[in-house]
Every structure is written in C-alpha cells, then in structure tokens.
C-alpha cells in the first residue's frame, strides 16, 4: 500500500478510518496525518492492544480498503496532470 498517497489525501481517508476505529478522535486523526506507523500506535493506545495486534488490524483494514488507495492514487494523478498543464 502506498501511504505517501494517503498522506496527501488524508482528509478524504479520515472517514474510512473512523468507520473502522470509532474510538479515534478528530485530534488523533490530525496527529496521525496519514502516517501508517502513527495509525498503528493510536490503535494500540486507544484500544489497549499489543503492537502486533494493532499491526494486524491495520493490515486487515488495508486489505479490505483497496478502493481507498485506488481513489487516492487517481486523485494524485489528476492533480499531477493539472499541475503539468
């Protein structure tokens, strides 16, 4: 998964993250700012799970949300195309 693209479109992805991990606040999401390792840490902290469990949850979420990464990739390509014009 390309988390660089997620970072660039974090506002669009935050809703999907909140659907999965409802305990994460807007403040948490602002701190995470699209960084995978930060997401894993916040899942670990807010849900009281060990790191390997938080990693598993995030990996599972990635697998179920290929569309988020595809949409983000398309959005990045669109903006790059506009910038080149």
LINPE-V929106 format. One record per backbone hydrogen bond with DSSP energy under -0.5 kcal/mol. CO is the residue of the C=O (numbers start at 1). NH is the residue of the N-H. If there is no record, write none. Layout:
# LINPE-V929106
co=CO nh=NH
co=CO nh=NH
This chain:
# LINPE-V929106
co=1 nh=3
co=2 nh=5
co=2 nh=6
co=3 nh=7
co=4 nh=8
co=5 nh=9
co=6 nh=9
co=7 nh=10
co=9 nh=12
co=9 nh=13
co=10 nh=14
co=13 nh=16
co=13 nh=17
co=14 nh=18
co=15 nh=19
co=16 nh=20
co=17 nh=21
co=20 nh=22
co=21 nh=24
co=25 nh=29
co=26 nh=30
co=27 nh=31
co=28 nh=32
co=29 nh=33
co=32 nh=35
co=34 nh=36
co=35 nh=39
co=36 nh=40
co=37 nh=41
co=38 nh=42
co=39 nh=43
co=40 nh=44
co=41 nh=45
co=42 nh=46
co=43 nh=47
co=44 nh=48
co=44 nh=49
co=50 nh=53
co=50 nh=54
co=51 nh=55
co=52 nh=56
co=53 nh=57
co=54 nh=58
co=55 nh=59
co=56 nh=60
co=57 nh=61
co=58 nh=62
co=59 nh=63
co=60 nh=64
co=61 nh=65
co=62 nh=65
co=65 nh=68
co=65 nh=69
co=66 nh=70
co=67 nh=71
co=68 nh=72
co=69 nh=73
co=70 nh=74
co=71 nh=75
co=72 nh=76
co=73 nh=77
co=74 nh=78
co=75 nh=79
co=76 nh=80
co=77 nh=81
co=78 nh=82
co=79 nh=83
co=80 nh=84
co=81 nh=85
co=82 nh=85
